[in-house]
């Protein structure tokens, strides 16, 4: 058997509801032969299944191709699975908690005191790469994968509506077109396996180390306190601003049509929040910039 050499560009072009969907399906059959022995080292009962060309019971072609692994025989597609999906633009590798009863079992298991250490290790592992977390109703193609903090991951895993967890590769990423993609997918399955195992009442394994260090979101907080200013201080600021607009030296010039004149202005940034207000004055539209609402003054104008 020749080694799997990745997904070519035409694989993604042929992800469309037509006879061409056979091309990505055949590619996934090759991937299955390569990674199934690795997954059996996690659980000897795991076996792979590849999607059909048409939607079951119809004459409509599938527009995506997928490969999934679980420990179920007939009807395996109805149960939780480790899965690879190929869309027109991405390769997804993840875990699908398919049945409500399995999601209920998973939520019960991760809340048990004896599983707290394993739960912490799963969170730690997932903190090492970008993911897409989805409920049953969420689409994938419009979601952007990102890294999550350990606190965020704990909350996401405790969500009773959690349905999919996916890592993804854009079709233009160099690794996608090489044999290394099979190793990447195997690694992702290993990271997610215990989630599948807890949901399917299968044997758990030692949780692998994260791909990289934990993600720590960087939050910038403006701690500068805003001090209310008196009317006198505001008037003083305005006066100082107007005085700053004086030219640095006397400039004499005559303006001619079509000629550009330069005026030297000293610019000073002040702590003012000026807003434009549109008013009518003797039939003309004028704009007044002020940090106070001047519209009540329109009667005086």
PAVO-481741 format. One line per field, with one value per residue (C-alpha): x, y, z; residue number from 0; residue in one letter. Coordinates in pm, whole numbers, padded with zeros to 5 digits. Example, Ala and Ser with C-alpha at 12.3 -4.5 7.8 and 13.67 -1.06 7.14 Angstrom:
BEGIN
X 01230/01367
Y -00450/-00106
Z 00780/00714
k 0/1
r a/s
//
This chain:
BEGIN
X 00000/00143/00143/-00128/00013/-00244/-00541/-00487/-00663/-00904/-01032/-01187/-01307/-01497/-01676/-02005/-02335/-02250/-02084/-01748/-01796/-01648/-01302/-01286/-01460/-01188/-00924/-01080/-01076/-00699/-00672/-00876/-00627/-00342/-00482/-00708/-00416/-00303/-00650/-00673/-00383/-00619/-00908/-00888/-01265/-01246/-01321/-01368/-01656/-01662/-01966/-02169/-02199/-02572/-02793/-02944/-03288/-03264/-03115/-02933/-02554/-02372/-02173/-01923/-01728/-01655/-01477/-01575/-01454/-01638/-01692/-02038/-02115/-02431/-02583/-02253/-02333/-02608/-02363/-02079/-01771/-01426/-01463/-01289/-01498/-01396/-01582/-01514/-01269/-01149/-01054/-01213/-01104/-01301/-01545/-01922/-02141/-02421/-02705/-02871/-02834/-02458/-02431/-02618/-02376/-02075/-02205/-02261/-01914/-01717/-01907/-01808/-01552/-01343/-01316/-01213/-00843/-00916/-01146/-00867/-00624/-00870/-00906/-00528/-00484/-00752/-00583/-00296/-00461/-00747/-01096/-01449/-01714/-02065/-02415/-02638/-02775/-02444/-02282/-01908/-01800/-01877/-01701/-01345/-01136/-00961/-00780/-00967/-00855/-00878/-01176/-01356/-01290/-01435/-01755/-01779/-01734/-01999/-02253/-02526/-02585/-02225/-02241/-01917/-01557/-01344/-00994/-00967/-00718/-00776/-00735/-00438/-00236/00083/00037/-00296/-00132/00130/00136/00186/-00186/-00258/-00031/-00199/-00544/-00429/-00292/-00621/-00815/-00584/-00645/-01024/-01050/-01139/-01434/-01559/-01479/-01674/-01977/-01974/-01888/-01558/-01223/-01032/-00659/-00388/-00462/-00186/00006/-00110/00041/00154/00128/-00207/-00371/-00387/-00603/-00439/-00680/-00590/-00777/-00763/-00716/-00700/-00973/-01199/-01229/-01534/-01433/-01587/-01734/-01442/-01187/-01367/-01376/-01007/-00929/-01125/-00950/-00610/-00703/-00806/-00487/-00284/-00425/-00227/00037/00393/00498/00326/00247/00126/-00032/-00288/-00517/-00576/-00833/-00680/-00382/-00313/-00192/-00019/-00089/00125/-00086/00037/-00163/-00228/-00429/-00671/-00888/-01211/-01491/-01630/-01937/-02088/-02436/-02628/-02835/-03024/-02932/-03121/-03191/-02834/-02708/-02426/-02223/-02115/-01860/-01907/-01878/-02222/-02550/-02605/-02940/-03132/-02960/-03119/-03397/-03136/-02977
Y 00000/00337/00607/00871/01181/01445/01619/01774/02092/01895/01716/02044/02136/01807/01867/01940/01752/01556/01236/01410/01364/01016/01175/01311/00995/00779/01003/00947/00572/00598/00807/00548/00273/00484/00611/00324/00115/00416/00462/00096/00156/00387/00143/-00186/-00174/00150/00109/00355/00424/00650/00845/00743/00940/01004/01103/00777/00705/00975/01034/01349/01361/01469/01793/01700/01381/01242/00962/00862/00619/00463/00126/00065/-00185/-00142/00205/00354/00695/00746/00742/00955/00950/01084/01231/01392/01616/01768/02079/02294/02506/02312/01983/01933/01680/01649/01470/01460/01386/01273/01148/01344/01044/01041/01413/01351/01070/01289/01574/01334/01182/01508/01626/01321/01386/01086/01229/01581/01514/01374/01669/01912/01728/01738/02114/02152/01958/02154/02477/02398/02464/02643/02488/02541/02456/02403/02309/02103/02417/02589/02594/02548/02726/03069/03004/03112/02872/03026/02938/02945/03011/02725/02895/02927/02563/02446/02638/02511/02147/02185/02313/02049/02149/02079/01877/01925/02011/02059/02161/02269/02325/02569/02405/02629/02539/02364/02068/01974/01863/01644/01314/01500/01578/01218/01259/01588/01427/01128/01368/01560/01236/01139/01476/01435/01061/01081/01307/01038/00766/00934/00988/00629/00452/00336/00292/00617/00661/00885/01232/01357/01675/01994/02089/02421/02617/02736/03035/03344/03623/03964/04226/04594/04809/05187/05271/05647/05800/06056/06357/06583/06936/07258/07510/07743/07474/07394/07761/07788/07485/07633/07968/07801/07598/07908/08087/07788/07836/08155/08125/08076/08378/08650/08541/08787/08646/08729/08451/08400/08162/07826/07887/07694/07890/07731/07851/07744/07614/07483/07173/07088/06785/06864/06642/06757/06552/06787/06679/06847/07001/07113/07432/07671/08036/08286/08022/07891/07559/07596/07345/07411/07184/07164/06921/07042/07000/07344/07262/07431/07756/07752/07986/08247/08212
Z 00000/-00101/00172/00171/00000/00099/-00061/-00405/-00519/-00736/-00425/-00312/-00662/-00678/-00347/-00519/-00548/-00859/-00973/-00906/-00530/-00584/-00611/-00253/-00129/-00282/-00126/00216/00159/00113/00431/00620/00532/00667/00997/01105/01239/01447/01593/01682/01919/02109/02097/01906/01839/01638/01267/00981/00745/00438/00319/00014/-00309/-00257/00032/00170/00027/-00242/-00584/-00466/-00456/-00142/-00170/00103/00170/00515/00698/01052/01318/01609/01775/01630/01355/01143/01173/01293/01140/01398/01691/01824/01607/01532/01186/00889/00664/00330/00218/-00091/00112/00418/00579/00921/01183/01502/01728/01691/01995/01772/01992/02271/02500/02436/02509/02834/02927/02846/03062/03349/03322/03318/03626/03833/04102/03997/03643/03747/03683/03336/03264/03358/03129/02837/02886/02902/02577/02391/02498/02264/01926/01747/01744/01622/01881/01742/01844/01618/01453/01378/01035/00991/00676/00821/01154/01223/01436/01734/02052/02382/02737/02985/03151/02817/02732/03061/02991/02632/02735/03007/02752/02726/02360/02254/01931/01732/01812/01501/01407/01046/00766/00482/00143/00055/00367/00255/00492/00331/00007/00176/00359/00687/00695/00800/01103/01192/01175/01383/01644/01657/01701/01987/02156/02123/02184/02556/02476/02240/02496/02778/02551/02419/02746/02597/02772/02826/02758/02904/02774/02537/02606/02430/02097/02245/02568/02705/02546/02766/02623/02645/02772/02773/03023/03012/03378/03326/03534/03373/03602/03552/03459/03584/03339/03417/03330/03005/02906/02989/02770/02481/02516/02524/02217/02023/02119/02001/01651/01602/01331/01445/01238/01042/00693/00433/00120/-00142/-00250/-00621/-00765/-00842/-00614/-00297/00005/00304/00655/00945/01232/01563/01652/02016/02129/02411/02617/02451/02307/02041/01845/01538/01570/01260/01304/01075/01102/00887/00625/00616/00746/00998/01197/01553/01724/02098/02386/02501/02318/02161/02004/02292/02184/01839/01962/02051/01706
k 0/1/2/3/4/5/6/7/8/9/10/11/12/13/14/15/16/17/18/19/20/21/22/23/24/25/26/27/28/29/30/31/32/33/34/35/36/37/38/39/40/41/42/43/44/45/46/47/48/49/50/51/52/53/54/55/56/57/58/59/60/61/62/63/64/65/66/67/68/69/70/71/72/73/74/75/76/77/78/79/80/81/82/83/84/85/86/87/88/89/90/91/92/93/94/95/96/97/98/99/100/101/102/103/104/105/106/107/108/109/110/111/112/113/114/115/116/117/118/119/120/121/122/123/124/125/126/127/128/129/130/131/132/133/134/135/136/137/138/139/140/141/142/143/144/145/146/147/148/149/150/151/152/153/154/155/156/157/158/159/160/161/162/163/164/165/166/167/168/169/170/171/172/173/174/175/176/177/178/179/180/181/182/183/184/185/186/187/188/189/190/191/192/193/194/195/196/197/198/199/200/201/202/203/204/205/206/207/208/209/210/211/212/213/214/215/216/217/218/219/220/221/222/223/224/225/226/227/228/229/230/231/232/233/234/235/236/237/238/239/240/241/242/243/244/245/246/247/248/249/250/251/252/253/254/255/256/257/258/259/260/261/262/263/264/265/266/267/268/269/270/271/272/273/274/275/276/277/278/279/280/281/282/283/284/285/286/287/288/289/290/291/292/293/294/295/296/297/298/299/300
r x/x/x/x/x/x/x/x/x/x/x/x/x/x/x/x/x/x/x/x/x/x/x/x/x/x/x/x/x/x/x/x/x/x/x/x/x/x/x/x/x/x/x/x/x/x/x/x/x/x/x/x/x/x/x/x/x/x/x/x/x/x/x/x/x/x/x/x/x/x/x/x/x/x/x/x/x/x/x/x/x/x/x/x/x/x/x/x/x/x/x/x/x/x/x/x/x/x/x/x/x/x/x/x/x/x/x/x/x/x/x/x/x/x/x/x/x/x/x/x/x/x/x/x/x/x/x/x/x/x/x/x/x/x/x/x/x/x/x/x/x/x/x/x/x/x/x/x/x/x/x/x/x/x/x/x/x/x/x/x/x/x/x/x/x/x/x/x/x/x/x/x/x/x/x/x/x/x/x/x/x/x/x/x/x/x/x/x/x/x/x/x/x/x/x/x/x/x/x/x/x/x/x/x/x/x/x/x/x/x/x/x/x/x/x/x/x/x/x/x/x/x/x/x/x/x/x/x/x/x/x/x/x/x/x/x/x/x/x/x/x/x/x/x/x/x/x/x/x/x/x/x/x/x/x/x/x/x/x/x/x/x/x/x/x/x/x/x/x/x/x/x/x/x/x/x/x/x/x/x/x/x/x/x/x/x/x/x/x/x/x/x/x/x/x/x/x/x/x/x/x
//
